[in-house]
């Protein structure tokens, strides 16, 4: 049986850089400062802290632990943590 992964600890081990998880299409990221979120189709699942996804036209989504958001392909976004955030990212297409 494979060992369990503690996603929050794993993300904290390499902050500001997305770490790919086994199985493909999954990554975990801990942020303490904002960064570009790209424009690929992706689910964002907040694991800890609070994350603001700045979207086009002044729109935004704030995620708290346990909340998720599906960003469609072609929708640019900026990821902005509020005092730190850890997020699981699930790419919909590679």
C-alpha positions in Angstrom: 0.0 0.0 0.0 1.5 3.4 -0.9 2.3 5.9 1.8 -0.2 8.7 2.5 0.8 12.2 1.4 0.3 15.1 3.8 -0.5 17.8 1.2 -0.1 20.8 3.4 3.3 19.7 4.7 4.4 18.8 1.3 3.5 22.3 -0.1 5.2 24.0 2.8 8.4 22.1 2.0 8.9 24.1 -1.2 6.8 27.3 -0.9 6.0 29.5 -4.0 6.5 26.5 -6.4 3.8 24.1 -7.5 4.7 20.5 -6.7 3.4 17.8 -9.0 1.7 14.9 -7.3 1.7 11.2 -8.4 -1.0 10.3 -10.9 -0.8 13.3 -13.2 -2.8 16.5 -13.4 -2.5 17.2 -9.6 -0.3 19.7 -7.9 -0.1 21.4 -4.5 1.2 25.0 -3.9 1.8 27.1 -0.8 1.8 30.8 -1.4 2.9 33.7 0.8 2.9 36.2 -2.1 0.9 36.6 -5.3 1.7 35.0 -8.6 0.3 34.5 -12.1 -2.2 31.6 -12.2 -2.1 31.2 -16.0 -5.1 30.5 -18.2 -5.4 26.7 -18.3 -8.6 25.0 -17.2 -8.1 24.2 -13.5 -9.9 23.4 -10.3 -8.5 25.2 -7.2 -9.2 23.6 -3.8 -8.1 25.7 -0.8 -6.5 23.5 1.9 -5.5 26.1 4.4 -5.5 29.9 4.7 -7.4 32.1 2.3 -6.8 32.6 -1.5 -8.1 35.3 -3.8 -8.3 34.5 -7.5 -8.3 37.8 -9.3 -10.2 37.4 -12.5 -10.7 39.6 -15.6 -12.9 42.7 -15.5 -12.4 43.3 -11.8 -14.1 40.0 -10.7 -12.6 37.9 -8.0 -13.3 34.7 -6.0 -12.1 34.2 -2.4 -11.5 30.7 -1.2 -11.3 29.5 2.3 -10.4 26.0 3.5 -12.6 23.4 2.0 -13.9 25.7 -0.8 -13.1 25.2 -4.5 -13.4 27.1 -7.8 -13.4 25.9 -11.4 -11.5 28.3 -13.7 -12.3 27.7 -17.3 -9.7 27.5 -20.1 -8.8 31.0 -21.4 -9.7 32.8 -18.2 -6.5 34.6 -17.0 -6.1 34.8 -13.2 -3.8 35.9 -10.5 -3.4 34.0 -7.2 -3.2 36.2 -4.2 -2.9 34.6 -0.7 -4.3 36.3 2.4 -1.5 35.8 5.0 -0.6 32.5 3.3 -2.6 29.9 1.5 -2.1 26.3 0.5 -4.1 25.1 -2.6 -4.6 21.8 -4.5 -4.7 22.4 -8.2 -6.4 19.9 -10.5 -5.7 20.5 -14.2 -8.6 19.5 -16.4 -6.5 19.0 -19.6 -2.8 18.6 -20.1 
